[in-house]
Amino acid sequence: MKKSFKFQSAFTIYLICFFVFSAFCQAQTTNIGTNYHVGYREFKSIDSSRRYKTGAAIRDPLFYRPEEIDVWYPAESGSKDAPLNFSYFVYLFERRANTFQDSIKYDGLADELMQHFTVEDSSVAVKTVNTKSHLDAKEIKGHFPLLVYMCSFNGMSYENIPLFENLASHGYIVVSVSSIGRYPGNMTTSYPDLIEQVKDADFAIKYMCNRNVDSSKIGLIGYSYGGLAANVLALHHAAIKALLSLDGSEMHYYGKGKKEDADFNELLSDNDLKHSPLMCPYSYLESDHKLDEGIPDSVYRILNKANIKIPYIRLLNYNHEDFSDLAHIGTVKSTPYELVNQLTLNYFEQYLGDKKSAYDLAADGVLSSKKGLATFAKIITGNIDTLSRLNLKGKIISAEAGSSIPYVSIGIPAGNCGTVSDENGLFVLNVEGALVNNIIRISSLGYQSKNFTVKELALLLKQGTDITLTKQNKQLSEVIIKAKKLRIKTVGNTSQSKFFSVGFPLKFLGSEVGVVVSLGKKDVLLRSFNFNISQTRLDSCTFRLNIYSLANGLPSKNLLANNLLISIGNKPGSYTIDLKSQRLLMKNKIFISLEWISGKTTNKQGAVFFSAGLLASSYHRKTTEANWEQFKGLGAGFNLQVEESEE
């Protein structure tokens, strides 16, 4: 496969359908910074230079690449152009999900999506929240700078509408480019899918410039995965005069997934990326704590010539979601999102407008107020040497009975290296030679844990010694609920969504997904744990339920006395683990998780997906004893049925 591509030097003939944006053809100068009314318009087009659905007939609507472009622009005020509801754009997302493919119907997607959004004012429904966008409002005549926004992974314009409105109100035309991969449209981290979004943006630029926007002033904004796409576009498009990345994926962290790493390496093998420095001004706004995960290797190394005073700002205490409006629907002021909007406007006022120090002053203000930390991390561009590895093979048995202990956890604390023994107590663990002096912990519910150094354990196993664990006598407190009436309720996330899910790749035994559940201030008796599997790519799988106490917001001590296992087949559906016999009495916040302990699949990319809800959080760890990582935006649909006394 060829790893690089070139944009066509001449304007390709496109088939333009439905709309004509004639008002942007006026040759009149306009002032950036004016407070304009905001108009919105959608353009449906076809890129006849690109085939879309393989095997489609030429008369098929999906034969050529469909192009649907969202545009915000400075507009004249008027009494009849009422603003659009936020729900308008969510329904647009559903329509496009159906339009860009013909094999699945996503009817109901928008309604389900909005159930997971939260509004600042809890009494206000998401459907009734107004934007400041006025459909087909009359355009202000003149030439305006063009800003092209690259949406996040599988994202669309609804993720950042207030940002677009703020920019349009200050004299910019904003084009939002959805994240749509090859047919059937789903974006992946594969290089060819990324390039589809890049080419969509190139199409949008040519489409709009043909309508006489100010083509000498074109800027790019990329959020999350869209930041990576924006970097690629800027390297191939000489007309780009400035690029701002909002927590973009061009800062890549290796080790989270082999496929993602391989896809990123394929991107870096592009000859143009290797040799073409980014010549336009560039800046990166980053969420906090990303560098805690390690040192990234990224396309940053080609950005050294970027002409900007402060090219990087890490916004302290900011999360990835703070760069989007989805965490702040209905309000912008007094939220982290307000600062993101302001810095974005300042950036383009400086590099496309006439306020030549707007961003420098704003960035200095952020740093002096201790809201940000400006520093470029040292980027490793060479290969990391692979040290010799130790292959640990052994068996775990009971000290009292001499019988094997199934499903024992073996792992290096905080080392992202671990596994789980099988039903016969046998285990295999491959360990980097550099970790020979690290502690490795062997633990099982109902037994006392044992710690060794990796070197000590390797010597014991080499001698053929079985590892013994001693039973732990753990007395459970008597559970008594005295009340005239008992009430049964469900706590946690009850999502059974078929659209939103948390993936569980079958890579490392001991991999775990969980959520925090609030039980309330009174003791409750746990009756059952419930979850829904929306999709599977496996033949069989066994999970272990874990219930932890919390310390500093993260899982701490396992509160269970014995293994609670559930096996699933190869079909999605709802599953329940009965807890009544366990007599578990708890209160306040706990952490519940499912841990993968055995399974098989004929699919090389076996995985199971749990239904999830939006605007919540899930936690995941790679394997036994690894660090927990929080993933905001999707909460696994884990819930408990509990019994409490009525006062």
C-alpha positions in Angstrom: 0.0 0.0 0.0 1.3 3.4 -0.9 1.9 5.4 2.3 1.6 9.0 1.0 -0.9 10.9 -1.1 -1.0 14.3 -2.9 -4.0 16.7 -3.2 -5.0 17.6 -6.8 -3.5 20.8 -7.9 -6.5 21.8 -10.0 -10.0 22.1 -8.7 -11.9 18.9 -9.3 -15.3 19.1 -10.9 -17.8 18.3 -8.1 -21.5 17.4 -8.3 -23.1 20.0 -6.1 -26.6 19.2 -4.9 -29.4 21.0 -3.1 -27.9 24.2 -2.0 -26.0 27.2 -3.4 -24.0 29.5 -1.1 -24.1 32.5 -3.4 -23.9 35.2 -0.8 -20.2 34.4 0.0 -19.3 35.6 -3.5 -19.4 39.2 -2.6 -16.0 41.0 -2.8 -16.2 43.2 0.2 -13.8 43.5 3.2 -15.2 42.7 6.7 -13.9 43.3 10.1 -12.9 40.4 12.4 -14.0 40.8 16.0 -17.4 42.4 15.3 -20.3 40.9 17.2 -22.4 39.2 14.5 -25.6 37.2 14.6 -24.8 33.5 13.9 -26.2 31.6 10.9 -26.1 27.9 10.2 -26.4 26.0 6.9 -25.8 22.5 5.7 -24.5 21.7 2.3 -24.9 18.3 0.6 -22.4 17.4 -2.1 -20.7 14.6 -3.8 -17.0 14.2 -4.4 -16.9 12.6 -7.8 -13.2 12.1 -7.6 -13.5 9.4 -4.9 -15.3 6.1 -5.0 -17.1 5.2 -1.8 -19.0 1.9 -1.7 -17.1 -1.0 -3.3 -19.2 -2.8 -5.9 -21.9 -0.2 -6.0 -23.5 0.7 -9.4 -22.8 4.1 -10.7 -26.3 5.2 -10.1 -26.1 4.2 -6.5 -26.1 7.2 -4.2 -23.1 5.7 -2.4 -21.1 5.1 -5.6 -19.2 8.4 -5.0 -18.1 9.8 -1.7 -21.0 11.7 -0.1 -20.1 15.1 1.4 -22.3 16.8 4.0 -20.8 20.1 5.3 -21.9 22.0 8.3 -21.2 25.8 8.1 -21.6 28.5 10.7 -21.2 32.1 9.4 -21.8 35.8 10.4 -25.4 36.6 9.7 -27.8 39.5 9.8 -30.1 39.7 12.8 -33.8 39.2 12.2 -37.0 38.5 14.2 -38.1 35.4 12.3 -34.9 33.3 12.4 -35.4 31.5 15.7 -32.4 29.6 17.0 -32.1 25.9 16.5 -32.5 23.5 19.4 -29.4 21.4 20.3 -31.5 18.3 19.4 -31.5 19.4 15.8 -27.8 18.5 15.5 -28.2 15.2 17.3 -30.9 14.1 14.9 -28.7 15.2 12.1 -26.1 12.8 13.4 -28.7 9.9 13.3 -29.7 10.8 9.7 -26.1 10.8 8.6 -25.4 7.5 10.3 -28.2 6.1 8.1 -27.3 8.0 5.0 -23.6 7.0 4.8 -24.4 3.3 4.6 -27.3 1.0 3.6 -26.8 -2.1 5.8 -27.9 -1.0 9.3 -30.7 1.2 10.4 -29.8 3.6 13.3 -33.4 4.7 13.9 -33.7 5.8 17.6 -30.0 6.6 17.9 -30.6 10.4 18.6 -33.2 9.8 21.3 -31.0 7.3 23.0 -28.0 9.6 22.7 -29.8 12.5 24.4 -30.9 10.3 27.3 -27.2 10.3 28.3 -26.6 14.0 28.0 -26.9 16.2 31.1 -27.8 19.8 31.3 -26.6 22.3 33.9 -30.2 23.0 34.9 -31.6 19.6 35.7 -35.1 20.9 35.1 -34.4 21.5 31.5 -34.7 18.8 28.9 -31.8 18.4 26.4 -34.3 18.7 23.5 -35.4 22.1 24.6 -31.9 23.6 25.0 -31.4 26.4 22.4 -28.2 27.0 20.5 -27.4 30.5 19.1 -27.4 29.1 15.5 -30.1 30.4 13.1 -31.0 28.1 10.2 -30.4 29.7 6.8 -30.1 33.2 8.3 -29.2 35.9 5.8 -25.4 36.2 5.4 -23.4 39.3 6.0 -21.9 40.2 2.6 -18.2 40.1 2.4 -15.1 37.9 2.7 -14.4 36.2 6.0 -11.5 34.0 7.2 -12.3 30.3 7.0 -11.8 28.0 9.9 -12.0 24.2 9.3 -12.8 22.1 12.4 -11.9 18.4 12.4 -14.2 16.4 14.6 -13.1 13.8 17.1 -13.1 10.0 16.5 -16.5 9.2 14.9 -17.7 12.7 16.0 -19.9 15.3 14.4 -20.5 19.0 14.8 -22.8 18.8 17.9 -19.6 18.2 20.0 -18.6 21.8 19.8 -21.4 24.1 18.6 -20.8 26.9 21.1 -17.2 27.1 19.9 -18.4 27.5 16.3 -20.9 30.1 17.3 -18.4 32.1 19.2 -16.0 32.2 16.3 -18.8 33.0 13.8 -20.0 35.9 15.9 -16.5 37.4 15.7 -16.3 37.3 12.0 -15.2 33.8 10.9 -16.8 31.2 8.7 -16.5 27.8 10.4 -16.8 24.5 8.6 -17.2 21.4 10.6 -15.8 18.2 9.0 -17.3 15.0 10.5 -15.2 12.0 11.4 -16.3 9.5 8.7 -14.1 6.7 7.5 -14.3 4.5 4.5 -17.6 2.7 3.8 -19.7 2.1 5.9 -18.5 5.3 7.4 -17.2 4.2 10.8 -13.9 5.8 11.7 -11.0 3.5 12.8 -7.4 4.3 13.7 -6.3 2.8 10.4 -4.3 5.2 8.2 -6.8 4.9 5.2 -9.7 5.9 7.4 -7.8 8.9 8.8 -7.0 10.0 5.2 -10.8 10.0 4.4 -11.4 12.7 6.9 -8.4 14.6 5.7 -9.7 14.5 2.1 -13.2 15.5 3.3 -11.6 18.6 4.8 -9.7 19.3 1.6 -13.0 19.0 -0.3 -14.7 21.4 2.1 -12.0 24.0 1.7 -12.2 23.9 -2.1 -16.0 24.0 -1.9 -16.0 27.1 0.3 -13.2 28.9 -1.4 -15.0 28.5 -4.6 -17.6 30.7 -2.9 -15.0 33.5 -2.3 -14.4 33.3 1.4 -11.0 34.9 2.2 -8.8 32.1 0.9 -5.7 33.9 2.1 -6.9 33.3 5.7 -7.6 29.6 6.4 -7.1 28.0 9.8 -7.5 24.5 11.2 -8.9 23.3 14.5 -8.7 19.7 15.5 -10.2 18.0 18.6 -8.9 14.7 19.9 -8.4 12.4 16.8 -9.3 15.3 14.7 -6.1 17.0 15.8 -4.1 14.2 14.2 -6.1 14.6 11.0 -5.6 18.4 11.0 -1.8 17.9 11.3 -1.8 15.6 8.2 -4.0 18.1 6.3 -1.7 21.1 7.2 1.3 19.2 5.9 -0.3 18.7 2.5 -2.1 22.0 2.2 0.0 25.1 1.6 -3.0 27.4 2.1 -3.3 26.6 5.8 -2.0 29.6 7.8 -2.6 28.5 11.4 -3.4 25.3 13.3 -4.7 24.8 16.8 -5.0 21.3 18.3 -7.4 20.7 21.2 -6.0 17.8 23.1 -5.2 16.2 19.8 -4.2 12.6 19.1 -1.0 13.6 17.4 0.5 13.2 20.9 0.5 9.4 20.9 1.2 7.2 23.9 2.5 3.7 23.0 1.5 0.6 24.9 -2.3 1.0 25.1 -3.1 -1.2 22.1 -1.0 -3.0 19.5 -3.3 -2.1 16.7 -3.4 1.6 17.6 0.4 1.6 17.9 0.7 -0.1 14.5 -1.7 2.3 12.9 0.3 5.3 14.3 3.5 3.8 13.0 2.0 3.4 9.6 1.0 7.1 9.7 4.6 8.1 10.6 5.9 6.0 7.7 4.2 8.5 5.3 7.1 10.0 3.4 5.6 13.4 3.5 5.3 13.3 7.3 8.9 12.1 7.6 10.4 15.0 5.6 7.9 17.9 5.6 8.1 20.2 8.6 4.9 22.0 9.5 5.5 25.6 8.4 2.4 27.3 9.6 1.9 28.5 13.3 0.8 25.7 15.5 -0.3 25.4 19.1 -1.4 22.6 21.3 -3.8 22.8 24.3 -3.6 19.7 26.4 -5.6 18.1 29.2 -3.9 17.5 32.5 -2.1 14.3 33.6 -1.5 12.8 30.1 2.2 12.9 30.6 1.8 10.8 33.8 1.2 7.9 31.4 4.7 8.1 30.0 6.6 10.0 27.3 4.8 10.3 24.0 6.3 9.8 20.6 4.4 11.8 18.0 4.3 14.0 15.0 5.5 16.7 17.4 9.0 16.1 16.2 8.2 17.8 12.8 6.9 20.9 14.5 10.1 22.4 15.8 9.9 25.2 13.2 6.5 26.3 14.2 6.6 30.1 14.5 4.7 30.8 17.8 5.7 32.1 21.2 3.9 29.6 23.4 3.3 26.5 21.2 2.1 24.2 24.1 -0.2 24.8 27.1 -1.2 22.0 29.5 -4.4 23.2 31.2 -4.1 22.1 34.8 -7.0 20.1 36.2 -8.7 19.9 32.8 -10.1 16.7 31.4 -10.3 15.6 27.7 -14.0 16.3 27.8 -13.5 19.9 28.8 -12.6 20.7 25.2 -16.1 19.8 24.0 -19.5 21.2 24.8 -21.0 17.8 25.7 -20.0 18.2 29.4 -21.4 21.7 29.5 -24.7 21.6 27.5 -26.8 24.7 28.2 -23.9 26.8 29.7 -20.4 28.0 28.7 -19.6 30.6 31.3 -17.8 29.7 34.4 -16.8 26.3 33.0 -13.4 25.0 31.8 -14.9 25.1 28.3 -15.1 29.0 28.5 -11.4 29.3 28.6 -10.9 26.8 25.7 -13.3 29.0 23.6 -11.5 32.2 24.6 -8.0 30.8 23.8 -9.2 29.5 20.5 -10.6 32.9 19.5 -7.4 34.6 20.7 -5.3 32.3 18.7 -7.0 33.0 15.3 -7.3 36.7 16.1 -3.5 36.8 16.3 -2.7 34.6 13.3 -5.6 35.3 10.9 -6.8 38.6 12.3 -5.3 42.0 13.2 -4.7 41.4 17.0 -1.1 40.4 16.6 -0.5 39.6 20.3 -3.9 38.3 21.4 -2.9 34.7 21.9 0.5 35.5 23.4 -1.2 37.7 26.0 -3.9 35.2 26.7 -1.4 32.4 27.1 0.7 34.5 29.4 -2.4 35.2 31.5 -3.2 31.5 31.8 0.3 30.6 32.9 0.6 33.5 35.4 -2.7 32.5 36.9 -1.3 29.0 37.4 -4.1 27.5 35.2 -1.6 26.1 32.8 1.9 24.7 32.5 3.8 25.4 29.3 6.6 23.0 28.4 7.4 20.6 25.7 8.1 17.1 26.9 11.3 15.5 25.6 10.2 13.3 22.7 11.9 10.0 22.1 12.3 9.5 18.3 14.5 6.4 18.4 13.6 2.8 19.1 13.5 1.5 22.7 15.8 -1.4 23.1 14.1 -4.6 24.0 15.7 -6.3 27.0 15.8 -10.0 27.6 12.6 -11.5 28.9 11.8 -14.1 31.6 9.1 -16.7 30.9 7.6 -17.7 34.2 5.6 -20.9 34.3 4.2 -22.5 37.5 1.3 -23.8 39.5 -0.5 -22.4 42.6 -1.7 -24.9 45.2 -3.3 -24.7 48.6 -0.9 -25.1 51.6 -3.6 -27.1 53.6 -5.0 -29.4 51.0 -2.3 -29.5 48.3 -5.0 -29.0 45.7 -4.7 -26.5 42.9 -6.2 -23.0 43.3 -8.1 -21.7 40.3 -8.0 -18.2 39.0 -5.1 -16.8 41.1 -3.9 -13.3 40.3 -0.2 -12.9 39.5 1.1 -9.5 38.8 3.7 -6.7 39.3 2.1 -3.8 41.1 1.9 -0.7 38.9 3.9 -2.6 36.3 1.2 -3.3 33.8 2.4 -6.9 33.8 0.2 -9.7 35.1 -2.0 -12.7 34.4 -4.5 -15.1 36.0 -4.0 -18.9 36.6 -6.4 -21.3 34.9 -8.9 -23.6 36.6 -6.0 -26.0 37.4 -3.9 -23.3 39.0 -1.4 -23.2 36.1 0.0 -19.9 34.9 2.4 -18.4 32.3 3.7 -14.9 32.5 6.3 -13.2 30.3 8.3 -10.5 32.2 10.8 -8.0 30.9 14.3 -8.6 32.1 14.4 -5.0 33.4 11.8 -6.0 36.1 13.8 -8.8 37.8 14.1 -6.8 41.0 10.5 -5.7 41.1 8.0 -7.2 43.5 5.5 -9.7 42.0 2.3 -10.4 44.0 0.4 -13.7 44.1 -3.1 -13.4 45.5 -6.5 -15.1 45.6 -9.7 -14.4 47.4 -9.8 -16.4 50.6 -6.1 -16.9 50.8 -3.2 -14.9 52.2 -1.2 -13.1 49.5 2.5 -13.8 48.9 5.2 -11.4 47.5 8.4 -12.3 45.8 10.9 -10.4 43.6 10.7 -11.5 40.0 14.2 -13.0 40.4 13.2 -15.0 43.5 10.1 -16.4 41.8 12.0 -17.3 38.6 14.5 -19.4 40.7 11.7 -21.2 42.5 9.9 -22.1 39.4 13.1 -23.2 37.7 13.5 -25.7 40.5 10.0 -27.0 39.8 8.6 -25.7 43.1 4.9 -25.1 43.3 3.8 -21.9 44.9 1.6 -22.4 48.0 -1.0 -20.1 49.4 -2.4 -20.4 53.0 -6.2 -20.0 53.6 -7.3 -16.9 55.3 -10.1 -17.2 57.8 -12.3 -14.3 57.1 -15.4 -14.0 59.3 -18.3 -12.2 57.7 -20.3 -10.0 60.0 -23.9 -11.2 60.7 -26.3 -9.4 58.4 -29.5 -8.3 60.0 -31.9 -5.7 58.7 -34.6 -4.8 61.2 -37.5 -3.0 59.6 -41.2 -3.3 59.1 -40.8 -2.6 55.4 -38.1 -3.4 53.0 -37.6 -1.6 49.7 -35.8 -3.0 46.6 -34.1 -0.5 44.3 -31.5 -0.4 41.6 -28.3 1.6 41.8 -25.8 2.2 39.1 -26.0 2.4 35.3 -28.8 0.4 33.7 -27.9 1.1 30.1 -28.8 -1.7 27.6 -27.7 0.4 24.7 -26.9 -1.2 21.4 -25.2 1.9 20.1 -22.8 2.9 23.0 -20.5 0.4 24.6 -17.3 -0.1 26.6 -15.0 -2.6 24.8 -13.1 -5.3 26.6 -10.4 -6.7 24.2 -9.3 -10.2 25.0 -5.6 -9.5 25.3 -4.4 -10.0 28.9 -5.9 -12.3 31.5 -6.7 -10.1 34.5 -7.9 -7.2 32.4 -10.7 -5.4 34.3 -13.5 -2.9 33.7 -15.4 -1.2 36.5 -17.4 1.7 37.7 -18.1 3.6 41.0 -21.5 3.0 42.4 -23.1 5.1 45.2 -25.2 3.0 47.6 -26.3 5.8 49.8 -25.6 6.6 53.5 -27.7 3.7 54.9 -26.7 0.1 54.8 -28.2 -1.9 52.0 -28.2 -5.6 51.3 -26.8 -6.5 47.8 -29.3 -8.8 45.9 -27.8 -9.0 42.4 -25.3 -7.6 40.0 -26.5 -6.9 36.5 -25.0 -6.0 33.1 -25.8 -6.2 29.4 -23.5 -7.3 26.6 -24.2 -5.5 23.4 -21.8 -7.3 21.1 -19.3 -10.2 21.4 -16.5 -11.5 19.2 -15.7 -14.7 21.2 -16.7 -18.3 21.6 -16.7 -18.4 25.4 -15.6 -16.2 28.3 -15.6 -16.2 32.1 -15.6 -13.1 34.2 -15.0 -12.7 37.9 -17.0 -10.1 39.8 -15.0 -7.9 42.1 -16.3 -5.4 44.7 -13.7 -3.0 46.1 -13.7 -0.3 48.7 -12.4 3.1 47.5 -9.3 5.0 48.5 -8.6 8.4 46.9 -11.3 7.6 44.3 -9.7 4.4 43.1 -10.3 0.7 43.9 -8.6 -0.4 47.1 -9.5 -3.5 49.1 -11.5 -6.4 47.6 -14.5 -6.8 49.9 -15.5 -10.3 48.7 -14.5 -13.5 50.5 -14.7 -15.9 47.5 -14.8 -16.0 43.7 -18.1 -15.0 42.1 -17.8 -16.2 38.5 -20.1 -15.9 35.4 -19.6 -17.5 32.0 -21.0 -16.1 28.8 -21.3 -17.7 25.4 -21.2 -16.0 22.0 -24.4 -14.1 22.1 -25.3 -10.6 23.5 -27.9 -10.2 26.1 -28.5 -9.4 29.8 -26.7 -11.2 32.6 -27.1 -11.4 36.3 -25.0 -12.7 39.2 -27.1 -13.6 42.3 -25.7 -12.1 45.4 -28.4 -12.9 48.0 -26.4 -15.9 49.4 -23.4 -13.8 50.0 -25.2 -11.6 52.6 -23.2 -8.5 51.6 -24.2 -5.4 53.6 -22.6 -2.2 52.4 -23.1 1.6 52.2 -21.6 4.7 50.7 -19.5 4.4 47.5 -18.1 1.1 46.2 -16.3 0.0 43.1 -17.7 -2.9 41.1 -15.9 -4.6 38.2 -15.7 -7.5 35.9 -12.3 -9.2 35.4 -11.5 -11.4 32.5 -10.1 -14.7 33.8 -10.6 -17.2 31.0 -12.0 -17.6 27.5 -11.3 -18.5 23.9 -12.1 -17.1 20.5 -11.4 -18.1 16.9 -11.3 -14.4 16.1 -7.8 -12.9 16.3 -9.4 -9.7 17.6 -11.7 -11.3 20.2 -13.6 -8.8 22.4 -16.7 -8.3 24.4 -18.6 -5.0 24.6 -20.7 -3.9 27.6 -23.6 -1.5 27.0 -22.7 1.9 28.3 -24.2 5.3 29.0 -22.8 8.7 28.0 -21.3 11.4 30.2 -20.3 8.9 32.9 -16.9 7.3 33.7 -15.5 3.8 33.4 -12.2 2.5 34.8 -10.0 0.0 33.2 -6.7 -1.8 34.0 -4.7 -3.7 31.5 -4.1 -6.7 33.7 -3.7 -7.9 37.3 -2.0 -5.3 39.6 -1.7 -2.8 36.8 -2.6 0.9 37.2 -6.2 1.9 36.9 -7.1 4.4 34.2 -10.2 6.5 34.1 -12.1 6.9 30.8 -14.6 9.7 30.9 -17.5 10.0 28.6 -18.8 6.4 28.7 -19.9 4.5 31.8 -20.3 0.8 31.7 -23.8 -0.4 32.3 -23.1 -2.1 35.6 -25.8 -1.9 38.3 -26.8 -3.5 41.5 -30.2 -4.5 42.8 -30.2 -3.8 46.5 -32.6 -4.0 49.5 -32.9 -1.3 52.1 -35.1 -0.6 55.0 -37.7 2.1 54.8 -37.7 4.6 57.7 
